[in-house]
Amino acid sequence: MSRLVNRVKSFSTAASSLLADASAAASRSARPRASFQVFRDVPELRQLRRQLFKNDRTMGLVPTMGALHEGHLSLIREAARENTDVFVSIYVNPTQFGVNEDLSSYPRTWDSDVEKLEKLNEELGSLGAGTGRITAIFAPTSKIMYPTLPPSSEIDGYGSFVTITPLATKLEGGSRPVFFRGVATVCMKLFNATSPDRVYFGQKDVQQTVIIKRMVKDFLVGTEVRIVATAREADGLALSSRNVYLGARRRTVGLTLYEALSAAEEAYKAGKSSRDDILGAARSVAERVLSEQQTLSPSERALYEIDYISLADPETLDELDLVDPNRGAVLSTAFKMAPLEETKSGEDCGLGDGKVPVRLIDNIILQPQA
């Protein structure tokens, strides 16, 4: 019975994705001609890619799910510095959402995304020779990306998937068991469709970067994986498409992630190398702020749950008891920001009026000291 329920949820997720695809397609068709080409299918995109290759041009791919922010734009700028042409993919991939995760609530902002890319192309063009530009947007439907079967988010769902284990079972994979299967699968499809010379990811999604590097290495993919530093607000909050759901109150408390990681980093820089010392510094900050929030009234506080605070090897993501100064480590954390219990009239509660739970992740790389 549970399997049948999951099947229904899976097909419901697929239906939501197809409806979103159709809505986005209508919006796209109504737009005037852009400074880049927009591709919906693979053959025409490959034809452009072959032409670039024949002309000795290089291409950098920036995979996104849309809802573009400065973090995405920083990836595109880096790609433009290192390549003559940049392809940007915009596709909300259903297979990285679990059956109990709300795919339909993920922000879809096609018009503003295109406007940001047009403005960025103007900026890149003003930099003159030696800087590439955005040449193509790849915005496929789910039928294009999953041509044989409807995309499944079930753990044992049918379909053709790329699995990178045990990396995908750690950290984020502990609470989101299909997430990295979906990420690896859609990235492999994007790489196959576009044959990029280089592909660009942000350091914020550190586990994703480790998994994609492993996938490229293990499957002999001829693409260089480039990692760009996490883009942050002035106060340290890591940029994320999900930040639009936070609102002022939860955003302020959400800074605890970076503060906790920074405290742990300072312990490491001060000469601490043991797990207890480094993670103890992070937990002290996280638990203190949570305790302070719990003393406030429901209309004032923003509560959260600490999913994990990790100190791991930079390549295997195995948890460390002691940091090897020759290798360094990955310090990462995930908080689950709870919906607001009570809101005030006129309060900035973010998209969804503070009712949407928000998962925040962040990390800091502890650099080798030897």
MODAGI-V316154 format. One record per residue. N is the residue number from 1. SS is DSSP state (H for helix, E for strand, C for the rest). OMEGA is omega in degrees with one decimal (none if undefined). Layout:
BEGIN
n->N ss->SS omega->OMEGA
n->N ss->SS omega->OMEGA
END
This chain:
BEGIN
n->1 ss->C omega->179.7
n->2 ss->H omega->178.9
n->3 ss->H omega->178.2
n->4 ss->H omega->178.6
n->5 ss->H omega->179.1
n->6 ss->H omega->177.1
n->7 ss->H omega->-179.8
n->8 ss->H omega->178.7
n->9 ss->H omega->-178.9
n->10 ss->H omega->179.8
n->11 ss->H omega->175.0
n->12 ss->H omega->176.6
n->13 ss->H omega->179.5
n->14 ss->H omega->179.8
n->15 ss->H omega->177.5
n->16 ss->H omega->179.9
n->17 ss->H omega->-179.2
n->18 ss->H omega->177.6
n->19 ss->H omega->177.6
n->20 ss->H omega->177.5
n->21 ss->H omega->-177.6
n->22 ss->H omega->179.1
n->23 ss->H omega->179.0
n->24 ss->H omega->-179.6
n->25 ss->H omega->179.4
n->26 ss->H omega->178.7
n->27 ss->H omega->-178.6
n->28 ss->H omega->-175.2
n->29 ss->H omega->-176.8
n->30 ss->C omega->-175.0
n->31 ss->C omega->174.7
n->32 ss->C omega->-178.2
n->33 ss->C omega->-177.4
n->34 ss->C omega->177.5
n->35 ss->C omega->176.2
n->36 ss->C omega->177.7
n->37 ss->E omega->176.6
n->38 ss->E omega->-177.5
n->39 ss->E omega->178.3
n->40 ss->C omega->-175.3
n->41 ss->C omega->-171.1
n->42 ss->H omega->-173.8
n->43 ss->H omega->-179.2
n->44 ss->H omega->178.1
n->45 ss->H omega->179.1
n->46 ss->H omega->179.0
n->47 ss->H omega->176.5
n->48 ss->H omega->-178.6
n->49 ss->H omega->178.5
n->50 ss->H omega->179.7
n->51 ss->H omega->177.5
n->52 ss->H omega->-179.7
n->53 ss->H omega->180.0
n->54 ss->H omega->-178.4
n->55 ss->C omega->178.2
n->56 ss->C omega->176.0
n->57 ss->C omega->-179.7
n->58 ss->C omega->-176.3
n->59 ss->E omega->173.5
n->60 ss->E omega->-179.2
n->61 ss->E omega->173.7
n->62 ss->E omega->179.5
n->63 ss->E omega->177.2
n->64 ss->E omega->170.6
n->65 ss->C omega->-179.9
n->66 ss->C omega->-174.1
n->67 ss->C omega->-170.4
n->68 ss->C omega->176.0
n->69 ss->C omega->-174.5
n->70 ss->H omega->176.6
n->71 ss->H omega->176.5
n->72 ss->H omega->-177.4
n->73 ss->H omega->177.4
n->74 ss->H omega->175.9
n->75 ss->H omega->-179.8
n->76 ss->H omega->177.4
n->77 ss->H omega->179.2
n->78 ss->H omega->178.2
n->79 ss->H omega->-179.9
n->80 ss->H omega->177.4
n->81 ss->H omega->-172.0
n->82 ss->H omega->-177.1
n->83 ss->C omega->176.1
n->84 ss->C omega->-176.4
n->85 ss->E omega->178.7
n->86 ss->E omega->170.2
n->87 ss->E omega->175.8
n->88 ss->E omega->175.1
n->89 ss->E omega->175.6
n->90 ss->E omega->-177.5
n->91 ss->C omega->176.6
n->92 ss->C omega->-171.0
n->93 ss->C omega->-175.0
n->94 ss->H omega->-172.9
n->95 ss->H omega->174.7
n->96 ss->H omega->172.0
n->97 ss->C omega->177.7
n->98 ss->C omega->-176.7
n->99 ss->C omega->179.5
n->100 ss->C omega->177.4
n->101 ss->C omega->-172.1
n->102 ss->C omega->177.9
n->103 ss->H omega->-174.5
n->104 ss->H omega->-178.2
n->105 ss->H omega->-179.4
n->106 ss->C omega->-175.0
n->107 ss->C omega->176.6
n->108 ss->C omega->-169.8
n->109 ss->C omega->-172.9
n->110 ss->H omega->-175.9
n->111 ss->H omega->-179.8
n->112 ss->H omega->176.4
n->113 ss->H omega->-179.5
n->114 ss->H omega->178.6
n->115 ss->H omega->179.0
n->116 ss->H omega->-179.7
n->117 ss->H omega->176.3
n->118 ss->H omega->179.7
n->119 ss->H omega->179.0
n->120 ss->H omega->178.1
n->121 ss->H omega->175.9
n->122 ss->H omega->178.5
n->123 ss->H omega->-179.2
n->124 ss->H omega->179.0
n->125 ss->H omega->-178.6
n->126 ss->H omega->-178.7
n->127 ss->C omega->173.4
n->128 ss->C omega->-175.6
n->129 ss->C omega->179.3
n->130 ss->C omega->177.5
n->131 ss->C omega->179.1
n->132 ss->C omega->178.7
n->133 ss->E omega->175.0
n->134 ss->E omega->-177.8
n->135 ss->E omega->-173.1
n->136 ss->E omega->169.1
n->137 ss->E omega->175.8
n->138 ss->E omega->-176.4
n->139 ss->C omega->-175.2
n->140 ss->C omega->169.4
n->141 ss->C omega->177.9
n->142 ss->H omega->177.3
n->143 ss->H omega->176.6
n->144 ss->H omega->-175.4
n->145 ss->H omega->179.6
n->146 ss->C omega->-169.0
n->147 ss->C omega->-173.2
n->148 ss->C omega->-177.7
n->149 ss->C omega->172.4
n->150 ss->C omega->-177.8
n->151 ss->C omega->-177.6
n->152 ss->C omega->175.5
n->153 ss->C omega->176.4
n->154 ss->C omega->179.7
n->155 ss->C omega->179.6
n->156 ss->C omega->-176.9
n->157 ss->C omega->178.2
n->158 ss->C omega->176.2
n->159 ss->C omega->178.0
n->160 ss->C omega->-174.1
n->161 ss->C omega->172.6
n->162 ss->C omega->179.3
n->163 ss->C omega->-179.7
n->164 ss->C omega->-178.1
n->165 ss->C omega->4.5
n->166 ss->C omega->-175.8
n->167 ss->H omega->-174.4
n->168 ss->H omega->-178.8
n->169 ss->H omega->-175.8
n->170 ss->C omega->171.9
n->171 ss->C omega->-179.5
n->172 ss->H omega->-179.1
n->173 ss->H omega->179.2
n->174 ss->H omega->-179.9
n->175 ss->H omega->179.1
n->176 ss->C omega->-168.9
n->177 ss->C omega->-179.7
n->178 ss->C omega->-171.4
n->179 ss->H omega->-174.7
n->180 ss->H omega->170.4
n->181 ss->H omega->178.2
n->182 ss->H omega->-180.0
n->183 ss->H omega->-179.0
n->184 ss->H omega->-178.9
n->185 ss->H omega->-176.6
n->186 ss->H omega->177.9
n->187 ss->H omega->176.6
n->188 ss->H omega->177.6
n->189 ss->H omega->179.9
n->190 ss->H omega->178.4
n->191 ss->H omega->179.4
n->192 ss->H omega->-177.2
n->193 ss->H omega->-170.6
n->194 ss->H omega->-178.8
n->195 ss->C omega->-177.0
n->196 ss->C omega->171.2
n->197 ss->C omega->-179.9
n->198 ss->E omega->177.0
n->199 ss->E omega->-168.3
n->200 ss->E omega->177.6
n->201 ss->E omega->177.8
n->202 ss->E omega->-179.4
n->203 ss->C omega->-178.2
n->204 ss->C omega->178.6
n->205 ss->C omega->-169.0
n->206 ss->H omega->-179.5
n->207 ss->H omega->176.3
n->208 ss->H omega->-178.7
n->209 ss->H omega->179.2
n->210 ss->H omega->-178.9
n->211 ss->H omega->-179.9
n->212 ss->H omega->175.6
n->213 ss->H omega->179.8
n->214 ss->H omega->-179.9
n->215 ss->H omega->-180.0
n->216 ss->H omega->-180.0
n->217 ss->H omega->-174.6
n->218 ss->H omega->-178.5
n->219 ss->C omega->174.6
n->220 ss->C omega->179.2
n->221 ss->C omega->-175.8
n->222 ss->C omega->-179.2
n->223 ss->C omega->177.0
n->224 ss->E omega->179.5
n->225 ss->E omega->-179.1
n->226 ss->E omega->-178.3
n->227 ss->E omega->-177.3
n->228 ss->E omega->-176.9
n->229 ss->C omega->-179.9
n->230 ss->C omega->175.1
n->231 ss->C omega->-175.0
n->232 ss->E omega->168.5
n->233 ss->C omega->-178.8
n->234 ss->C omega->-179.1
n->235 ss->C omega->175.9
n->236 ss->C omega->-178.8
n->237 ss->C omega->178.7
n->238 ss->E omega->179.2
n->239 ss->C omega->179.0
n->240 ss->C omega->177.3
n->241 ss->H omega->-178.7
n->242 ss->H omega->-179.1
n->243 ss->H omega->-179.3
n->244 ss->H omega->-179.8
n->245 ss->H omega->-170.0
n->246 ss->C omega->-169.7
n->247 ss->H omega->-172.6
n->248 ss->H omega->-173.6
n->249 ss->H omega->-178.2
n->250 ss->H omega->178.0
n->251 ss->H omega->179.6
n->252 ss->H omega->-179.9
n->253 ss->H omega->179.7
n->254 ss->H omega->176.7
n->255 ss->C omega->-179.7
n->256 ss->H omega->178.8
n->257 ss->H omega->-176.0
n->258 ss->H omega->178.7
n->259 ss->H omega->179.9
n->260 ss->H omega->179.1
n->261 ss->H omega->179.8
n->262 ss->H omega->177.6
n->263 ss->H omega->178.1
n->264 ss->H omega->178.1
n->265 ss->H omega->179.1
n->266 ss->H omega->177.1
n->267 ss->H omega->178.5
n->268 ss->H omega->-179.7
n->269 ss->H omega->179.3
n->270 ss->C omega->176.3
n->271 ss->C omega->178.6
n->272 ss->C omega->179.7
n->273 ss->C omega->-177.8
n->274 ss->E omega->179.4
n->275 ss->H omega->-177.3
n->276 ss->H omega->-178.3
n->277 ss->H omega->-175.5
n->278 ss->H omega->-179.0
n->279 ss->H omega->177.2
n->280 ss->H omega->178.3
n->281 ss->H omega->179.4
n->282 ss->H omega->-178.1
n->283 ss->H omega->179.1
n->284 ss->H omega->178.9
n->285 ss->H omega->-176.1
n->286 ss->H omega->-178.2
n->287 ss->H omega->177.7
n->288 ss->H omega->-179.2
n->289 ss->H omega->179.1
n->290 ss->H omega->178.4
n->291 ss->H omega->177.8
n->292 ss->H omega->-179.9
n->293 ss->H omega->-177.9
n->294 ss->H omega->178.6
n->295 ss->C omega->-178.9
n->296 ss->C omega->177.6
n->297 ss->C omega->-179.8
n->298 ss->C omega->-179.6
n->299 ss->C omega->-177.4
n->300 ss->C omega->-168.8
n->301 ss->C omega->173.0
n->302 ss->C omega->-175.3
n->303 ss->C omega->178.5
n->304 ss->E omega->175.4
n->305 ss->E omega->176.7
n->306 ss->E omega->179.3
n->307 ss->E omega->176.0
n->308 ss->E omega->164.9
n->309 ss->E omega->-167.8
n->310 ss->E omega->170.0
n->311 ss->E omega->-167.5
n->312 ss->E omega->175.2
n->313 ss->C omega->-175.2
n->314 ss->C omega->-179.1
n->315 ss->C omega->-176.2
n->316 ss->C omega->-174.5
n->317 ss->C omega->172.5
n->318 ss->C omega->179.4
n->319 ss->E omega->-175.4
n->320 ss->C omega->169.7
n->321 ss->C omega->-178.1
n->322 ss->E omega->-179.6
n->323 ss->C omega->174.2
n->324 ss->C omega->-177.3
n->325 ss->C omega->177.7
n->326 ss->C omega->-176.3
n->327 ss->C omega->-173.7
n->328 ss->C omega->-176.9
n->329 ss->E omega->173.8
n->330 ss->E omega->176.7
n->331 ss->E omega->-174.8
n->332 ss->E omega->-179.4
n->333 ss->E omega->174.4
n->334 ss->E omega->175.3
n->335 ss->E omega->171.9
n->336 ss->E omega->178.3
n->337 ss->E omega->-177.6
n->338 ss->C omega->172.6
n->339 ss->C omega->177.5
n->340 ss->C omega->-179.0
n->341 ss->C omega->177.4
n->342 ss->C omega->178.7
n->343 ss->C omega->179.1
n->344 ss->C omega->178.0
n->345 ss->C omega->178.4
n->346 ss->C omega->-178.7
n->347 ss->C omega->173.8
n->348 ss->C omega->-177.6
n->349 ss->C omega->-179.7
n->350 ss->C omega->177.5
n->351 ss->C omega->-177.5
n->352 ss->C omega->175.4
n->353 ss->C omega->175.9
n->354 ss->C omega->-176.7
n->355 ss->C omega->-176.3
n->356 ss->C omega->174.1
n->357 ss->C omega->-175.0
n->358 ss->E omega->176.1
n->359 ss->E omega->179.9
n->360 ss->E omega->176.6
n->361 ss->E omega->177.0
n->362 ss->E omega->179.4
n->363 ss->E omega->172.3
n->364 ss->E omega->177.4
n->365 ss->E omega->174.6
n->366 ss->E omega->-172.9
n->367 ss->C omega->174.7
n->368 ss->C omega->-176.6
n->369 ss->C omega->-177.2
n->370 ss->C omega->none
END
